[in-house]
């Protein structure tokens, strides 16, 4: 099997299976000669092919994980371990600008600018959207249409749609989506949508970069909606463009099944070094990254792993993407209190204290003053921001969640300031 790999609307290379070397990737010769953009920091331009070990962290990182991947495997009757077959089935619309097309189908190729038209999008009513979300439990990633090829990384159920002209649309033929929807969970996690919406708004109040988000209430469903930061809209022309991005595991060449540090995934230091070595405007970007570490600790987000930090390639510069997947996991007793990355000397969030931040400063080779200034800034503004967010109408029926969030954040802030 061989897939053409496109970046934007340009053929960048080929992903193909071999009899003796597994799945390998090679850049197209013309793409190299024209000094094209690398797919990933872990896949620099070169004439030699990349081995399966070298290329799989990037390509596998574009795909769903865990139970979602298992359900797609069963639905499509393809091997759960076959990354190339998954990309053949889902790779028309991925994170960033990369897309995949059958090598023998030369007619199919992506566009640079996609028009908001019936040729590329299927409109539907709010009633149809409700049905669509309900059906997603049986049709992972909304599979079932021959025109639909969408892939979103991660282990949580997500739906990728486009919103324009005050109407939701289903992208087809590889057209880009504009929003990611996460349907409400059940049982103990039934407030997850409100939880993420709260934490994202709280981060914004503290001047951390986040995408535009909302809660969509539909009968018995609460849906967390996030506008895609890797898409650029031109409202006057009625077109949309993709922006290239990748997560830190992809950039560091680390497989998504070892995204947690304890399993061999990236540490805060690895992420810090990547920013120092590769990013533009390093001081500003490091500042945002370090503040995000403190924020994730305060809200109790123990799932802040290497795939929950991403970088963007824009205007020949590399920068952090807006923050995403900001959730307080510690408000749910069944979820682990072990941090995805060690902070100072501890993984366990309840053991982390002021000295762990100073230890982390030593690891980063930065001065303690940065943490002290940021802690002071957060302590002045966080509770005011918390009150402003908690007064939003979306949380009028989430008193228990808000109360628990307030208690935990205030307790961790006290640990750092006492």
C-alpha positions as CSV (number, residue, x, y, z in Angstrom):
1,X,0.0,0.0,0.0
2,X,1.2,3.5,-0.8
3,X,-0.3,6.9,0.2
4,X,0.5,10.3,-1.2
5,X,1.2,12.7,1.7
6,X,0.2,16.3,1.1
7,X,1.1,19.4,3.1
8,X,-1.4,22.1,2.3
9,X,-2.1,21.4,-1.4
10,X,1.5,20.2,-2.3
11,X,2.6,16.6,-2.6
12,X,5.2,16.3,0.2
13,X,6.1,12.6,0.1
14,X,4.9,9.0,0.3
15,X,4.0,6.7,3.1
16,X,4.2,3.1,2.0
17,X,4.4,-0.4,3.4
18,X,7.3,-2.7,2.6
19,X,7.8,-6.4,2.8
20,X,10.9,-6.2,5.0
21,X,11.1,-2.8,6.5
22,X,7.5,-2.2,7.7
23,X,5.9,1.2,7.0
24,X,8.4,3.9,5.8
25,X,8.1,7.5,4.6
26,X,10.1,9.3,1.9
27,X,9.9,12.9,0.9
28,X,9.1,13.7,-2.8
29,X,12.3,14.7,-4.7
30,X,10.7,17.9,-6.1
31,X,9.4,18.8,-2.7
32,X,13.0,18.6,-1.3
33,X,14.4,20.6,-4.2
34,X,11.8,23.3,-3.7
35,X,12.8,23.5,0.0
36,X,9.3,22.5,1.2
37,X,8.3,22.7,4.9
38,X,9.1,19.5,6.9
39,X,6.0,17.6,8.1
40,X,7.5,17.5,11.6
41,X,10.5,18.6,13.5
42,X,11.2,14.9,13.9
43,X,11.1,14.4,10.1
44,X,13.6,17.0,8.6
45,X,13.9,17.2,4.9
46,X,16.3,14.5,3.5
47,X,16.6,12.3,0.5
48,X,16.9,9.1,2.5
49,X,13.7,7.4,3.6
50,X,12.6,7.4,7.2
51,X,12.3,4.0,8.9
52,X,9.1,2.8,10.6
53,X,10.7,3.7,14.0
54,X,11.5,7.2,12.9
55,X,8.2,8.1,11.1
56,X,5.5,6.3,13.1
57,X,5.5,8.8,16.1
58,X,4.3,11.5,13.7
59,X,1.9,9.5,11.6
60,X,0.4,7.5,14.3
61,X,0.1,10.7,16.4
62,X,-2.5,11.9,13.9
63,X,-4.9,9.1,14.8
64,X,-7.4,8.4,17.6
65,X,-6.2,6.3,20.5
66,X,-7.5,3.7,22.9
67,X,-11.1,2.6,22.8
68,X,-12.0,5.1,20.0
69,X,-9.3,3.4,17.8
70,X,-10.7,0.0,18.7
71,X,-14.2,1.0,17.8
72,X,-13.1,2.4,14.5
73,X,-11.2,-0.8,13.8
74,X,-14.3,-2.9,14.4
75,X,-16.5,-0.5,12.4
76,X,-14.2,-0.4,9.4
77,X,-12.9,-4.0,9.7
78,X,-9.3,-2.9,9.6
79,X,-6.5,-4.0,11.8
80,X,-6.2,-1.8,14.9
81,X,-2.4,-1.9,14.5
82,X,-2.4,-0.7,10.9
83,X,-1.6,3.0,10.9
84,X,-1.4,3.2,7.1
85,X,-4.9,1.7,6.7
86,X,-6.3,4.0,9.3
87,X,-4.8,7.0,7.5
88,X,-6.2,5.7,4.2
89,X,-9.7,5.6,5.8
90,X,-9.5,8.8,7.9
91,X,-6.7,10.9,6.6
92,X,-8.5,13.4,4.4
93,X,-8.9,15.9,7.3
94,X,-6.2,15.7,10.1
95,X,-4.8,18.1,12.6
96,X,-2.7,20.7,10.9
97,X,-2.3,20.7,7.1
98,X,-1.4,17.1,6.3
99,X,-3.7,14.9,4.4
100,X,-3.5,11.5,2.7
101,X,-4.7,10.2,-0.6
102,X,-4.4,6.9,-2.5
103,X,-1.4,7.0,-4.7
104,X,-3.3,5.5,-7.7
105,X,-6.0,8.2,-7.4
106,X,-4.2,11.1,-9.0
107,X,-7.4,13.2,-9.3
108,X,-7.8,13.5,-5.5
109,X,-5.7,16.2,-3.9
110,X,-6.4,18.8,-1.3
111,X,-6.9,22.5,-2.0
112,X,-5.1,25.5,-0.6
113,X,-8.4,27.4,-0.1
114,X,-11.6,25.6,0.6
115,X,-14.9,27.3,-0.3
116,X,-17.9,27.1,2.1
117,X,-20.1,25.4,-0.5
118,X,-22.4,22.5,-0.9
119,X,-19.7,20.7,-2.9
120,X,-17.5,20.6,0.3
121,X,-20.0,20.7,3.1
122,X,-23.4,19.1,4.1
123,X,-25.6,21.4,6.1
124,X,-28.0,20.2,8.8
125,X,-30.4,21.5,11.4
126,X,-30.0,21.6,15.1
127,X,-32.3,18.6,15.3
128,X,-30.1,16.7,12.9
129,X,-27.0,17.7,14.9
130,X,-28.6,16.2,18.0
131,X,-29.2,12.9,16.1
132,X,-25.7,13.0,14.7
133,X,-24.2,13.4,18.2
134,X,-26.3,10.6,19.5
135,X,-25.3,8.3,16.6
136,X,-21.6,9.0,17.3
137,X,-21.7,6.5,20.1
138,X,-22.4,3.8,17.5
139,X,-20.5,5.5,14.6
140,X,-17.1,6.7,15.9
141,X,-15.8,9.8,14.2
142,X,-19.2,9.9,12.4
143,X,-18.0,7.1,10.0
144,X,-20.4,5.6,7.5
145,X,-20.4,8.1,4.7
146,X,-18.2,7.4,1.7
147,X,-17.4,11.1,1.5
148,X,-16.2,11.5,5.1
149,X,-12.5,11.1,6.0
150,X,-11.9,12.8,9.3
151,X,-9.2,12.0,11.9
152,X,-8.7,13.6,15.4
153,X,-6.0,12.4,17.7
154,X,-6.7,11.5,21.3
155,X,-8.6,9.0,23.4
156,X,-11.8,11.0,24.0
157,X,-14.9,10.9,21.7
158,X,-14.8,13.9,19.5
159,X,-16.7,15.2,16.4
160,X,-15.2,17.5,13.8
161,X,-17.6,19.9,12.1
162,X,-17.7,23.2,10.3
163,X,-19.9,26.2,11.3
164,X,-20.7,29.0,8.9
165,X,-23.7,31.0,7.8
166,X,-25.2,30.3,11.3
167,X,-25.4,26.6,10.4
168,X,-23.5,23.4,11.3
169,X,-22.0,21.5,8.4
170,X,-20.4,18.1,7.9
171,X,-17.2,18.4,5.9
172,X,-16.8,16.0,3.0
173,X,-14.1,15.0,0.4
174,X,-11.3,16.1,2.8
175,X,-12.7,19.6,3.4
176,X,-11.4,21.3,6.6
177,X,-13.6,21.5,9.7
178,X,-13.8,24.6,11.9
179,X,-14.8,23.3,15.3
180,X,-14.3,20.2,17.5
181,X,-17.3,19.0,19.6
182,X,-16.9,16.8,22.7
183,X,-20.3,15.3,23.7
184,X,-21.0,15.0,27.4
185,X,-19.7,12.0,29.3
186,X,-21.9,9.8,31.6
187,X,-21.9,9.0,35.2
188,X,-19.3,10.6,37.4
189,X,-17.8,12.4,34.4
190,X,-21.2,14.0,33.3
191,X,-19.9,17.5,34.1
192,X,-16.7,17.1,31.9
193,X,-18.0,19.5,29.3
194,X,-18.7,22.3,31.8
195,X,-15.4,21.5,33.6
196,X,-13.4,22.0,30.4
197,X,-15.4,25.1,29.5
198,X,-14.7,26.6,33.0
199,X,-11.0,25.9,32.9
200,X,-10.5,27.3,29.4
201,X,-12.3,30.5,30.4
202,X,-10.4,30.7,33.6
203,X,-7.1,30.4,31.7
204,X,-8.2,33.2,29.3
205,X,-9.0,35.5,32.3
206,X,-5.4,34.9,33.4
207,X,-4.1,36.0,30.0
208,X,-3.2,32.5,28.8
209,X,-3.8,31.8,25.1
210,X,-6.8,29.6,24.5
211,X,-9.2,29.0,21.5
212,X,-12.8,30.3,21.5
213,X,-15.1,27.8,23.3
214,X,-18.7,27.4,24.2
215,X,-21.2,25.0,25.7
216,X,-23.9,23.8,23.4
217,X,-27.0,22.6,25.3
218,X,-29.2,20.2,23.3
219,X,-32.1,18.4,25.2
220,X,-30.3,16.0,27.4
221,X,-26.8,16.7,26.0
222,X,-24.1,19.2,27.0
223,X,-21.5,19.5,24.3
224,X,-18.2,21.3,24.7
225,X,-17.4,23.2,21.5
226,X,-13.9,24.5,20.6
227,X,-13.0,26.5,17.6
228,X,-10.0,25.0,15.8
229,X,-6.9,27.2,16.2
230,X,-5.2,25.4,13.2
231,X,-7.7,26.9,10.7
232,X,-7.8,30.4,9.3
233,X,-11.0,31.9,8.0
234,X,-11.5,34.5,5.3
235,X,-15.1,35.7,5.9
236,X,-15.1,38.1,2.9
237,X,-14.0,35.3,0.4
238,X,-15.9,32.6,2.3
239,X,-12.9,30.3,2.4
240,X,-10.9,28.5,5.0
241,X,-7.2,27.5,5.1
242,X,-5.3,25.0,7.3
243,X,-2.4,26.0,9.5
244,X,0.3,23.4,10.1
245,X,0.8,22.1,13.7
246,X,2.0,19.1,15.6
247,X,2.0,18.0,19.2
248,X,5.1,17.7,21.3
249,X,5.2,13.9,21.2
250,X,5.2,14.1,17.4
251,X,7.9,16.8,17.3
252,X,10.1,14.8,19.7
253,X,9.6,11.6,17.9
254,X,7.8,9.8,20.7
255,X,4.9,7.3,20.1
256,X,1.5,8.3,21.4
257,X,1.2,5.1,23.4
258,X,4.0,6.3,25.7
259,X,2.9,9.9,26.0
260,X,3.2,9.8,29.9
261,X,6.6,10.5,31.3
262,X,6.6,7.5,33.6
263,X,6.1,5.3,30.5
264,X,9.0,6.9,28.7
265,X,7.2,10.0,27.4
266,X,8.4,13.6,27.4
267,X,9.1,15.5,30.6
268,X,8.7,19.2,31.3
269,X,12.4,19.5,30.6
270,X,12.1,17.8,27.2
271,X,9.3,20.3,26.3
272,X,11.3,23.2,27.7
273,X,14.4,22.2,25.6
274,X,12.3,21.9,22.5
275,X,11.1,25.5,22.9
276,X,14.6,26.7,23.6
277,X,16.1,25.0,20.6
278,X,13.4,25.3,17.9
279,X,10.9,28.1,18.7
280,X,10.8,31.7,17.6
281,X,10.6,34.4,20.2
282,X,11.8,32.0,22.9
283,X,11.4,34.2,26.0
284,X,7.8,34.8,25.3
285,X,7.0,31.2,24.5
286,X,8.9,29.8,27.5
287,X,7.0,32.3,29.7
288,X,3.6,30.9,28.4
289,X,4.8,27.3,28.8
290,X,5.9,27.8,32.4
291,X,2.6,29.6,33.3
292,X,0.7,26.8,31.8
293,X,2.5,24.3,34.1
294,X,1.5,26.4,37.1
295,X,-2.1,26.7,35.8
296,X,-2.5,23.0,35.2
297,X,-1.2,22.3,38.7
298,X,-3.7,24.8,40.3
299,X,-6.7,23.4,38.5
300,X,-5.7,19.8,39.2
301,X,-5.1,18.7,35.6
302,X,-3.1,15.5,36.0
303,X,-3.6,14.6,32.3
304,X,-1.3,17.3,30.9
305,X,1.0,15.1,28.8
306,X,3.1,15.5,25.7
307,X,0.2,15.3,23.3
308,X,-1.6,18.1,25.2
309,X,1.0,20.7,24.2
310,X,1.3,21.6,20.5
311,X,3.3,23.9,18.3
312,X,2.3,25.8,15.2
313,X,4.2,26.6,12.0
314,X,3.1,30.1,10.8
315,X,4.8,32.8,8.7
316,X,8.1,30.8,8.9
317,X,7.9,30.9,12.7
318,X,7.4,28.2,15.3
319,X,5.3,29.0,18.4
320,X,3.1,27.4,21.0
321,X,-0.4,26.7,19.9
322,X,-3.2,28.0,22.2
323,X,-3.7,25.8,25.2
324,X,-6.3,23.0,25.0
325,X,-7.7,20.1,27.0
326,X,-7.6,22.1,30.2
327,X,-9.6,20.0,32.6
328,X,-9.6,19.6,36.4
329,X,-9.2,15.8,36.6
330,X,-8.8,15.8,40.4
331,X,-12.5,16.7,41.0
332,X,-13.4,13.2,39.9
333,X,-12.4,10.6,42.6
334,X,-12.1,7.8,40.1
335,X,-9.3,9.5,38.1
336,X,-5.7,9.3,38.9
337,X,-3.9,12.0,41.0
338,X,-0.6,11.1,39.4
339,X,0.7,13.9,37.1
340,X,1.4,13.1,33.5
341,X,4.9,14.8,33.9
342,X,6.9,14.9,37.1
343,X,6.9,18.4,38.7
344,X,10.1,18.9,40.8
345,X,10.5,15.7,42.8
346,X,6.9,14.5,42.6
347,X,4.3,12.9,40.3
348,X,1.6,12.9,43.0
349,X,-0.2,16.2,42.8
350,X,-1.1,16.2,46.5
351,X,2.6,16.0,47.4
352,X,3.7,18.9,45.2
353,X,4.7,22.0,47.1
354,X,6.6,25.3,46.7
355,X,9.9,23.5,46.8
356,X,9.0,21.3,43.8
357,X,8.6,24.5,41.7
358,X,12.0,25.6,42.9
359,X,13.4,22.2,42.0
360,X,11.8,22.5,38.6
361,X,13.4,25.9,38.2
362,X,16.8,24.3,38.9
363,X,16.0,21.6,36.3
364,X,15.1,24.3,33.7
365,X,18.1,26.4,34.8
366,X,16.0,29.4,35.5
367,X,15.7,31.6,38.5
368,X,13.2,31.0,41.3
369,X,12.1,34.5,40.8
370,X,10.0,33.5,37.8
371,X,7.8,31.2,39.8
372,X,7.6,33.6,42.7
373,X,6.4,36.4,40.4
374,X,3.9,34.2,38.6
375,X,2.5,32.7,41.8
376,X,2.1,36.3,43.1
377,X,0.4,37.3,39.9
378,X,-2.0,34.4,40.0
379,X,-2.7,34.8,43.7
380,X,-3.8,38.4,43.1
381,X,-6.0,37.6,40.1
382,X,-7.1,34.0,40.2
383,X,-9.9,34.2,42.6
384,X,-11.4,37.3,41.0
385,X,-11.2,35.6,37.7
386,X,-12.8,32.5,39.2
387,X,-15.7,34.5,40.5
388,X,-16.2,36.1,37.1
389,X,-16.2,32.8,35.3
390,X,-18.4,31.0,37.8
391,X,-21.1,33.7,37.3
392,X,-21.5,32.8,33.7
393,X,-24.9,31.3,32.9
394,X,-23.4,28.0,31.7
395,X,-22.6,27.1,35.3
396,X,-26.0,27.8,36.9
397,X,-26.7,24.1,37.4
398,X,-23.2,23.0,38.3
399,X,-22.9,24.3,41.9
400,X,-21.2,21.2,43.2
401,X,-18.5,21.2,40.4
402,X,-17.8,24.9,41.0
403,X,-17.6,24.5,44.7
404,X,-15.2,21.6,44.5
405,X,-13.1,23.5,41.9
406,X,-12.9,26.5,44.2
407,X,-11.9,24.4,47.2
408,X,-9.1,22.6,45.3
409,X,-7.7,25.6,43.5
410,X,-7.7,27.7,46.7
411,X,-6.0,24.8,48.6
412,X,-3.2,24.5,46.0
413,X,-2.7,28.3,45.9
414,X,-2.4,28.3,49.7
415,X,0.3,25.5,49.5
416,X,2.3,27.8,47.1
417,X,1.9,31.0,49.0
418,X,2.3,29.9,52.6
